[in-house]
Amino acid sequence: MGHVRSNDEGWRVMGRRRTAWWRTRAQGGRTPVRPVSAAVRRVGVVVAVLCATAALAGQPAGAVGAPGSYGYDKGDRAVSGATAAADAVGLNSGGTYRSSLPKGASLYYGLTLDDVSDVYVSVTAVPPAGTTVAATDGIRVSLQNAAGTGCTHQSAGFGASRSPHPVAAWAARETGRALCKGGGQYYVLVERVDASGSSSDTWGLELTVVSEPPLARAGTSGAPQAWNSTSPEPVTGEARSRAGGSGFAGAVAVGQGVWRGDIAPGGTLFYKVPVDWGQQLSVTADLGASDAGSGYVSRALDLALYNPVRASVDEAGVGYQGSPRSAALEALPPVEYRNRYFVIDHESGMRFAGSYYLVVHLAAQVADDFGQGPFPVTLRVRVAGTAHGGPGYEGQSEPRNVFDVTAQDRAAAVTGSGGGGDTAMKVLAVAGIGAGSVLLATLGAWTVTARRRATT
């Protein structure tokens, strides 16, 4: 993604020499014309800057979702992982962090936890574009107490496509479970899982820490007895264009409906769907046909679902031979606090209200058989059911409102607002175009006025 540099080298007045401007009258003779005012000149420079900015912001979003172009949160704090737990840098609940993971590394990060909150740590690994990965390559994330007892762990890899792209794994300290009760010092361990033939490139990491407060009143400690597990028919209707974001922080909001975006081989798009308590999400992703090339790509399209703490919920994928293909998530239960007592990920992961992330990846190998694209991807999103109140938390989550669906979230699902840098660029583009248009009109009026004065 390009950047607009704003410094003393960006725009400068070249020289201070005054030039005598002359105008020949019809009767003959020359009369000096008053130079255009400095204010008008300054407005001209501002207009030029705004127009250039608007043009930059309005360029096609080819870089969004492109291979290796993961959009980190602008608020990420840079930290280094330690090779020993004793040297681990501390992470804070509600924080987002940026780090790196060399090949073969096992890195520790510290956490100081209370004895009442559930805490979730998600780690997104970002391999560089063009790196070589095996199906079994990936990361393993675990959380352990000061004695080295493991709380939970999860792994994430690239799968059969062997296409490098952002993948996320998570671990948790849940106070209702026998392991890791009590407050004190804990450690996050991030391990890189490498096959022998993989590239030695260092991967980027983004870490997030989310704390969930206890309930004000204890609820039933068991999973719901029954829910409608029949997969609904995919949503139909005319597709609306909605380009995806380049990372979790910049995920672009969508609601119920049919949404179309373009993706290049090796690219990854991020969307988010607000899902409230009691609502049931279902998603299908369609990969459009190609009119060029032939062949077969295993696991060409990958659709992954993550919950509001960026914990993996479900994943689906399909191969590709150039004809239309669809990948659908498993039937998911309505969002309820008690879902955490399920055993299966795609059921237990639907435990919070908030923004659920849809991550769409097109394998880099598609380019070998079908060209560089881009290829059309259509998301069919259904959010069924009537929302109801939450379980009644005793305090606030960190970060705040992560388990809420706000009016702003619902509005964003309609307008397609994103987060982080993506939204900022949209606002900048609109501001640049709007302000530029006004200033151009003003400049034109002032210039005409200056010329009239000069003739008098």
N, C-alpha and C positions, 0 to 999 in steps of 0.2 A: 504494500500500500504506500502511495506516495505521501510525502509530508510537505507542508508549506512552511518554509523557513521565515521566521519573523525576526530580523536583526538589522543592524546598521548597514549590512551589505545588500539587503534586499532591494531597497529603492533609495536612490540618492539623487540630489540635484547636481548635475555635472557642470561644475564651474559657476562662478558668480559674475562673469562678464556681462555687462549690459549692452544690448544691441539696439542701435537706433533704427526704428522702423519708419518707413516712409510710405506715403500714399500719394499718388499723382491725381490731382483734381482734373476734372474735365476741361477747365479753363487753362490748364497748364500750371506749372509750378509744383513744388512739392511741399507738403505740410506734414510735420511729424505727427504720427498717430500715437496716442497714449497707449502704453502697453496694457495688456490685459492684467487685471489686478492679481496680486499674489494669492488672494483667496480663491480666485477661479483656478489658478494653476494648481493649488493644493487640492481642490476638489477633483480636478482631472486626475491627479495621481491616485487619490482615494478610489475613484471610480475604476481606474485601471487595475488596482489591487483587488477590489471586490469582484470585478469581472473575471480576472484571472483565477481568483479563489473559487468563484462559482463554477467556472469551466472545469477546474480540477475536481471539485466535489461532484460535478455532474457527469463525469466520465463514466463509461460502463464499468460495472463492478466486477471486472474480470479478475482482479486480485483477490476478491472476497471468495474464500473457500478454495483458492488455488493451492496446489501442492506446497507444503511447507509454510503456508501463510497464516498459521494459527493466530487468532486475535487474543492476546493476553489481556487480562483486566488492567486498566490503567492505574488502578490502586494497588497492584501487586507490590509487595515489599521483597527485595532481593535477599535471599538467604542461602547459605551453603550447608549442605548436609555433612554430617560428621561420620567418620568411619568407626567411631566407638560411641556408645550411648553416653558415657560420661562427658563427652565433649559436645553434645547435641545443643544446637541453638533452639531456644524456646519459641513455640508458636502460640498465638492467642486465639481464643474462641472468637469467631466472627471475622477473623483475618483471612486474607488471600496472599499467597506468596509465590515467588518465582525462583526456581532453582534449576539445577542441571544434573544429569545422570550419565556418567561415563559407562562404557561397556564393562560388564562384569562387576559393577559397583553394588555395594550394600550400604545405604546411608541412613543415619538416624536423625530425627528431629524430636525435640522435647515438647511435652505438654504438661501443664499443672492443672489438675481437674478438681472440681468440688465432688461431693459425695451424693449429689441428688440429680444432676443433669445427665441426660444422654448426650454423647458427643460423637460426631461423625466427621471423619477425615477422608476427603477425596483427593486423589492424585491423578492428574492428567499428564500422560507422557506424549511428547511431541517429537517424533523423529524427523530429521531434515528430509526435504524432497530428494528423491533419487537414491536414497540409501537402500541397501539390500537387507531385507528381513526375511526370516523363515516363518512358517505357519505357527511355530511354537514360541517365537520371540514375543516379549512383552514385559510386563512388570507384575510384581507381587507386593501388595501393601498389607501390613499387619500392624496391630496396636497391642502393646504389651505393658505390663506394670513394671515397677522398679525392680521387682524380683525376677523379671524376665518371663513371667507367665503370659502366654498369649491370650488376648481377649477375642478378637475375630481377625480374619484375613480374607482377602480376595485377590484373584489374578485376572489380568486382561491381556489378550494377545491379538495378533493381526489375522489369524485364521487362514483358511484355504486360499484366499486371494493373494496372500503374501504382498500386500500393497501397504506401504507405510502411510499411516494417518494417525491423528490423535485418538488415543484410547485411554479410558479412565477406570481405575479400580479404587475401592474404598475399604475402610475398616471402621469399627465403632466400639465405644465403651457404653454398654447398655446396663443401667443400674439394676434392672430387673432380672439379670442373668447371674448365675452363680460365680462365673469368672470375673475378675477385675472389679469387684465391689470396692467402694470407699474412695475417698479423695487422695490427692497426693501427686507424686511424679509418675508420669507415663511417657512412653516413647512410641513414635511412629517409625517403622522400619520400611524403607522402600528398596526393593531389590530388583535388579534388572535381570531378566531371564533371556539368555542368548543361546542361539544355536552356533555350531562351530563355523559355519560359512557366512555368518552375518557380518555386515560392515562394522567398523570400529567407531563410527561417528558418535559423538555425544548427543544425547537427547535432551530437549528442554523439558522442564517440569512446571506444572502449576498446581499448587496445593491450596485447599480450602478447608477451614475448620468451622463447623456449625454446631452450636449447642442447642438442645431442646429442653426446656424447663419441665419439671414434673407437673402432674395434674394437680389442680387445687383439691380435688376429691378423687380418691382412688376409684378406678373403674374396674370392669370385668377383665380379668387377666386370661382371656381366651379368644381365639379367632372366631369371627362370625360363623354361624352354623351353616348358612346357605347364602348363595348369591347367584345371579343369573350369569352362567358361564357360556351361554350361547353367543357365538360371534355374530354381531349384526352385519347386515349388508353394508358394503362401503358407501359412503356418501356420494351422491351423484349431483350433477349440475355443472354449470359453466365454471371453468377454472379461472381464478383470479391470479394475476402475476404477483409473486412475493419472493424476492431474492433473499436467500438465507444469509445468516451472519457467519463470521469466520472463527468464532469461539463461543464458549459458554457465556462469557460476559457480554458479548455482542449479539447473542441469539435474537433473532427477529420473531416477534410475537405473531401467532396465528390462533384463530378460534375455530369453531365448527365451520366446515366448508371444504371447498376444493381449491388447492393452492398449487401454483406452478412456478418452478424455478429452473434455471439452467445450471448444469454442473459439468466440469471438464474432467477427463480421466485423471485420477489421483487427487481430485478435489474433495473437500468435506464442507457441508453446509449445516448450520446450527439454527434450529427453530425452538420456540418455547410456547407451551400451551397452558393457559391458566385453568386449573382444575380444582374446584372447591370441594369441601366436605360433602360426601354423598353423591358426587358425580362420577360417571363412568366414562373412561377414555377408550377409544378404539382408533387405530391408525393403519392405513395401507399406503404404501409407496409404489407408484407405477413408473417404470423406466420405459421411455418411448423408443420407437423403432429407429433403426439406422438404415439409410439408403446407400451406405458405402461399406465395402469390405465384407468379409465373412470369417467364420471361425467360432470358437467357443471360449468363454472366459468363466472360470469357476468363481463363484461368489462375487460376481461383478458388482452387484448393488448390495450395500449393507445399510440396514435401518436399525438404529439403536435408540432405546428409551432410557433416560435417566430421570430420577426424581429430584425434588427441590434441593437436596443436599449433594447432588451429582453422584448418587449411588446408582449402579446399574440395576435396571428393572427387567428389561427384556431386549432381545435382539432377533432380527430376521434377515435373511439374505437369499438371493437367487443368482443363478448363473445367467449368461447372456449369449445369444446367438444372432443378435441383430433384430429380433422380433420383440414386440412389447412383452414385458414381464412385470409381475407384481410381487411384492413382499409385504406380508401382513403380520402384525404383532399378535401374540396370543391374546385370548379373551382375558381382560383385566377386571378385577373386582372394583366396585365403587370405592372411592377414597374414604377410608375409615381409620381411626387411630388403632383399633383392634387388629387391623391387618398385620401388624408387626408380629403377631403370634402365629402366623402361617409359616410354613417351612420353605415353600417354593418361592424363589426370588420374585417372579412376576406377580405373585400375590402379596408377599410381605413387603415388597417395595412400595406398594400403593398405600402408605401409612400416613402421608402428610397431604394437606392442601397446599397449594402454591403453584409455582411454575414447573411444569414437566418439560424436559428437553428432548427434542427429536434431533438425532444426529445422522445425517445421510452422507454416505461415502461411496464414490464410484472408483473402482479399482483402476490403478494406473495402467494395468495390462490391457484395458479396453482400447487404448490408443494403438496398440500393436496391430489389432485386427480391424478396428472400425474407425480409426482416425482420431484427431484431437477434439472433435466435437465443437462446441458444447452439446450435451445431450439433455433433452427435456425430462424433468422429474416432476411427477404430480403427487402431492400429498392429499389424501382423503381423510379428514379429521372429523371425528364425531365426539361430542361431549354430551352425554345423555344424563337424565336424572335431574332432580330438583336439589339445589344446594340447601344445606342446613347448617346450623351453628357448629362450632368446633367443640372439642372435648373439654375445654375449660382449663387452660394452662395457668399455673400459679404465678408465673412471671413472663418475661420477654425472652424470645429467642435471640441468639447472637449469630449473624446480624439480625436486626429487628425486622419483623414482618415477613420473614422468609417462609413462614407457614400460613400466610394469609393470601387471599385473593382480593385485591382492592379494586375500586372503581377505575383507577388508573390502569391496572392490569387488563381489565375488560376492554377499556378504550383502546389500549395498545394492540389488542388482538384484532380490532377492527381496522385500525390505521396502519398496522405493520411496524410500529416503533420497535427499535432494538434497544440494546444497552451499550454502555462503554463507548468506544470510538465510533461505531456504526451510527448511533444516534447523533453523536456530535457532528459527524460529517453531513448528515441530512439537514440538521439545523443550520449548519454553516452554509450549505448550498442554498437553502431557502432564503436565509438572511442576506447572502451575497447577491442573489438574483433580485430580491425585492429592494434592498437598499441601493443596489447598483442602478436599477431602473429609475428610482426616485432621483438619485444624484445625477444621472445622465440628463433627465428632464430639467433639473435645476441648473446644471452646467450649461445646457443649451440656452436657457432663458437668460442667464447671466452674460453669456458670450454675446448674444444679440444686443443686450443692453450696453455692454462695454463698447461694441462697435458703433452703436448709434451715438454714444457720447463722444467717441473719437472723431466723428464727422462734424460735430458742432463746434 
